[in-house]
Structure formats: structure tokens, C-alpha cells
Amino acid sequence: MTTAVRPDAALWRLGGVLIMGAVLSILDATIVTVGIDAIARDLASPLTTVQWVASAYLLAASAAIPLSGWLTDRFGGRAVWLTAVAIFTAGTLLCGFAWSAPALVAFRVLHGLGGGLMQPVGQAVFAQAAGPALGRMIGVITLPATVAPVLGPMLGGALVADLGWRWMFFGIVPLGVATFLFARRLLPAPRPSGVREPLDVRGIALLSPGLAALVYGLAEGVLVVWVAGAALLLAYGVHASRVPSPVLDLGLFRTRGFAVASASTFLLGASLYSSMLLLPLYYQQVEHASPLRAGLLLAPQALGSAAVLLASGRLLARFGPRRMMLAGIALSLLGTMAFTQLGSAPGGVLLTLSLLVRGAGLGAATAPGMTTLYGSLERSRIPRAASAFNVVNRIGGALGTALLAAILHASLTAAVPAPAAFGTTFAWALALSALTLIPAFFFPARSIR
């Protein structure tokens, strides 16, 4: 009996450490949004400059993701992940000591490089270590993506209000140090590597700035930037088809399970996850909630996601990826419907229950994609797959967020009352969410592993 439990216990410990890292990287990407005004005042810098505090992290993290697969293959997941945590923690500490806005932006670049590597490398390390157990433990590596974005504004609001903006960074440092120390003990030692492929320098020169430009251009609504980013990504596609070892292997998409899961990930990012931008905006701009209160109002969605993700292994084993995916999308659609009626002032209780249902749907729709994606590949291909998966997720999220932000802006510019404008934008989010049903029907009926 003891020997049967021990492998899972080790995986749970490993997963706990990797969760800490993933939460840190996502938390720090969202936590600063509530402190921008305070930073601008304290550093006597214009808001247009201080906005780069958030953008610098986004750009650096996006540029780092394509490198994660090659680095993991070359140096091993343990070494890369520990280095990423160390860079992230050092960047966090330096951000807290920043003496000017340009210095803070520079330290956020360092911060973002570490944060951008942590999530894909952590996913690869866990997927390789879990092997056949991945299906029943998939909630471990999917939990941070749904819970951390809600915790960020809550924690940031509390720290800024009580201690000042520098503690948005100082408060994270002990967690980063603890994560590093636990990881040194618990991360598995790298297996002997096979052939070490040379770094695809030309591919990196196209892919990393292309992804960063596309994500930034879409997030900021700068047409020339995102068009340039798209052009670089297209150029990378041509390049990758002509070289034997591209930094991001597009051949992965010829695997049915990977292709279906990637399409689902792209659409989920473009529809369900991007609409998470609207929720805190609605509560802060229409309901006039503080960042802390807005975070508390969003807590039911995080609770719904967490509950389902923690049970996702059993649910996948019982119902299979396809049915769980379809059920998750249906719940997400149901939980979004009340927000399409914001112009009619639905009650707070209804919105709270809707968020709980929506969160459960997000959790149920996330786990099957990860299981199918990693379960369809040999372990040796998982690091490159994690890199590609996170690139697809970033692009989908950026496209969806840009679209919904443009729709909301157009409605508000047309003098539509704010509640009705948000309701209209959520209706578009609902329509986009329905598109995720298309790849869901192509998921396997039973788990691959």
C-alpha cells in the first residue's frame, strides 16, 4: 500500500513547488496594474512612462517563451527552472528598490524574462515527471492560470493601500526565495541528454520579437506594431519549414492530439480567458469598487475553477476529455449569460452565482486540453510542446483581449451607457466562446494516457 502511494506523493510535492512558481509569474504580471497611479506619483513620472512597467514585463515574458523548449532540452528542466526563479526573484527585489521609472522598467524586463520561462518549463518538468499519472494530476499545473489572475488585483490593492507600491515587489521576494529553496530539493535531476541541437538563432530573431510585438501591439491597440509582429511570425513559419531543427517545432501540429488541443487553447484564450479582462473593469468602472473589493467579487470564479481543477483527474477518468470539455464550455457559456444583461441591472446574487458556474466551466475546459496535448507526445518532445502551447495561448489571449477591448471602447465612444456597453461586449465574448465547441468535438472520447 505504501509503495503505491509514494510516487503520487512525490508528484504532489513537485507539483506544489511548480504551482508556487507559476502563481508567482502570473501574480506579478497582474499585481502591478493596481499600483500604476501610486508609482507615477511617487516617482514623479508621467503615466505614459509608468505604463511601461506593465508592458515591459509582458514583452520580456513573451520574448522568453519561445526559448524555453531549447533551453530545457539543452540544460535540463531543473537547471532552467531554478535559473528562471532566481532571475525572477532578483528582478522582484530590484523593482522594489527602483529609484526612477526608467530603472523600474529595466528591472521589470529582467523580471519578465524569468517569469516568461517559469510557466512553460514548469509544465514540461511536471508532464515529463508525471508520465501516465498526468491525467489524474492535471489540475496541479492548470490551477494557477485560473486562480492567480484573480488574486493579483486583490493582493496588489491590499499592499498598495496599507504599505505602498514597493511592497507589491518586496512582498513577493520571500515567496520567490522559498520557491527556489524547495525546488532545489524536490525538482528531479535531469536525465542524460541525447543529441544537443544548435540554437536556431535566426528563428529566435524572428519568433521572439514577433511574438512580443504581436502581443504588445494587440494589447495597446498599435496597428503598425502588431502587423509587424504578425509579419515576423509568418517569416518564422517559412523559416521553420526549411531548417532541420527550428526553435519552435511546427511539426508538432501534425500530431492530431496536439493540433486539436492547440486549437482549443487558442480559442479559449481568445474568448473565455480574455473576457476576464472585462470583469474587474466592470466592477471598478461601473460598480465603483476598489481593487481589493473587485478582487473579492471575482473570488467565486476562482473558487469554482479551483474546485473543478482539483477534481479534474477523477472527472477525466470517468467522463473522458471530450465530454468534460463540452461540459466545461457549456458551463462557461451559462455563467457568462447574466453578464450580457448588465444593461438591465441583474442582481448581485445572480452575478455571484454566475461567476461560480463560469469558474467551474473554465476549470473543466482547461484540464482536457492539457492532458490531450501532453499525452499525445513522447516525453522527449514535451519541452518543445510546452513552448509551442504557451505561444499559442499568448496569441489567442492577445487577439481576444484586443477584440473585446475594441468593442467596449466603440460602445462607450458611441455614448452607450456603461452597463449596456459592458453587456454588449460580454455578448460578443459569449459568441466567441461558442466557437470553442468546434475543436471540442474532435477531442478523444477517452484519455490518451
Phi, psi and omega in degrees: 000318182295319182293333179287330184275329190304316180300318179295322178298318178295321179294322178296321177295316177299314179299323179298318178294316181292327174299316179304315180294316180296319178298318179301314184292318180287320180301314184287338176287335185252338189293328187285345184300328182276352182252005185301314181298316180296321178296315180300318180293313186291324181266004179050050183234145180296150183300327180297328177282316184293333177303334179291347175299319176282318184293324182298319178296314181301314182294314182295318179296318180296321180290331183281330187304313182300336180282343191298321182294313180296317180299319180295317177297321187281316187246351182094143183299322182298310182296318182292318182293317178298320178296319179298317179296319179297315179297316180299313183293319177297317178298321179298313180298316179297323177301320180295332181265003185304134183260351179205166179297315177301321178296318179297318179297317179298318180291330177291332174296312177301315177306311183293326178299316177293316181296323181293330180279330189299316186290306180296321179293319178298318177299317181295316180300314183290317180298320179291321180288325184287321181057232181296342180278359186302318184302316184278351182240017186297334180299336182299316185266355178258344183301314185301325185295336181259336184264317185300321179299335177279322182290329184305301179299325179297309181294317179299315180299317180294316182293316181296318182294321188263326189236344183103163190294331182298335181282351169298333179262311180302324182293338181273336186303312179301325178293321177295317179296315179298318179299316180298315183293318177295321182294324178301326181276325194255337180290136182293147176294144182294143174286158176304131184276156178270228180292130179264108183284145176292153178291132178280084187297316180296321178297316177297321180296335177267315191284311184297308177293329178296314179295315180299317181293318180297312181296315180292316181299321178289318181295323183261357179070032180260103189302312186296327181288313183287331174294318177298319178297316178298321179296319178295321179293321176296319177297323177296320178302317177295315180299314184296333180282352186246354182243151184286331185226072179292153183296327174238114188281103179290345176296341177302328184287353175278347174280125188304310182299318180293318182296316181295314180296324179293318177299318178296316179299317179299313183288324176297318177297320183286337186242293187290310186285326180293331179289349174296338174298324186289327187296307178295327177298317180298311184293327182277321185273326183261313180273354178057039178277148173289163177305321180294315180293321177299320177297319179294323178293333179273352183304323179302325178294317178296320179295318178298317179296313183298317182300316182288319181296323179292336177259006189296327179300312179294321180294319178296318180296325183277317188253339182085160184300317186297309182293323179293320178297312181297319178295320179297317179295319179299316178295320179296319177297315180298318181288344180270339187302318182299329181284344174286348182253025183298334177294339179262009176055064175295153184293156180297325179296318179297318180294321178296313178296324178296320178296322177298315179294317181298318178298318177299321179294318178299318179297316181291330181277342183278313188299316182298324181296316180294318180296314181294320182297307183281331180287344182273359188237156170292152183301327183294339182264356186296317179302317178292325179294320179298321177298311181297318180301315182289330174296313180299318180297318179297315182295315179299314179297319180294317179297313181296318180297317179298317181296312182293323177296321179294319179295316179297316180298317180297320180293317180292324178295327179280014177064026172287135178307142187306314180300318180293323178297317177295321178299318178297318181295321177294330176296321175295320177299322178296317179295318177297321181298326180297333179296334181293346177293333185297303178292335182300326181291344181263001176292152177295148180292325179239156180299141179292324177248000000 
